[in-house]
């Protein structure tokens, strides 16, 4: 069911809430939800707590960059209705603020409420995870428990994730073992990730076996975490992958599990086994090819193993097997259609002064007479790298099989699409708003490191959406460097 924005004058509040809940937070619904709210306000409808919480949630999950302002307006409506202390309204407000990058506002909104209910505490811990405020989240948990909040499974899972992100993996595992709850797959996945982060593969297998003995049915996320926990032990990782077959799960069709196995092969530098695994997955993939990121990770395996022949083979496979897309050029008025994109090439988009721009890896060749796009993007990537000075050291392992030597490799890294987009936003605009970039494929290690450095150097929050949401602040990322 999709939201209808034509009129709400005949709707009751509960009907609006049902429509919002049915939208499931699809990004495309954010604008419609906002229009629905505005129309309800104009019509003088009295919205209940459930409706207001759903509106806050939908605005927070939307794709609009003004989510913070919209969330504030909805919360002000809740205040006028005397519903601003409702736990579900408060928790939705906390979540909306955190998704808009205002983690300080999220903590302020939860102040006092976290001592009263677990719903708001869970929202606050999720906000801390999303914003990279891991130690702050652990402190908030301790304060709330001391004030009498009783943690539930969601709370415990968030605490395990926060402690893991802080690097205290022993404490994370201890929390899992002491919680006394029958572990959900999500909680078990968090504990296995803690073992993997701590390099304790044996402990991960013990926790997994113990959960099975307690009747837990593993899902793809659990087995993916178990594969990751095996580190560079490809035999143990393969055994974890095969656990999926034993439990009736087709992990060959589970992109995270496939990517986890390829990461293990990259760490163990086993190019031949990676190729055999990849070919097996391609045969078993139900009705479609592996995702683009799987090809890119196979290329990482080739780089780690120094196998140039495999790297060339992967490039040929990507060219032959992955569909080529077309898109709009970066112009203020729409412009001409861009040339076809190379498979695997990143395309970054960003908005400046209300105008959307698009850029790709490499030198800008299609800006033509678009003076504004040329002013923003030409040389923006190298300029950003130079602005960071000695703090930025290019990670050429991302392109170590590229011809032309170290100088060419560094130049290629500086011309990555997301770097150019970020350079345009940070160096060639004067706004203090968070810099927001979208990119069509996962960020490489070098771009991820540079975004972290830039958030500290320019003292500004930076957001990047690459299939995952990364919020960089003060040199840290909300993903805890677990994005790949």
Buried (B, 14 or more C-beta within 10 A) or exposed (E): EEBEBEEBEEBBBEEBBBBBBEBEBBEEBBBBBBBBBBBBBEEEBEBBBBBBBBBBBBBBBBEBBBBBEBBBBBBEBBEEBEBBEBBBBBBBBBBBBBBBBBBEBBBEBBEEBBBBBBBBBBBBBBBBBBBBBBBBBBEBBEEBBEEEBEBBBBBBBBBBBBBBBBEBBBBBBBBBEEBEEEBBBBBBBBBBBBBBBBEBBEBBBEBBEBBBEEEBEBBBBBBBBBBBBBBBBBEBBBBBBEBBEEBEBEBBBBBBBBBBBBBBBBBBBBBEBBBEBBEEBBEEBEEEBBBBBBBBBBBBBBBBBEBEEBBEBBBEBBEEEBEEEEBBBBBEEEBEEBEEBBBBBBBBBBEBEEBEBBBBBBEBEBBBEBEBBBEBBBBBBBBBBEBBEEEBEBBBBBBBBBEEEEEEBBBBBBBBBBBBBBBBBBBBBEEEEBBBBBBBBBBBBBBBBBBBBBBBBBEBBBBBBBBEEBBBBEBBBBBBBBBB
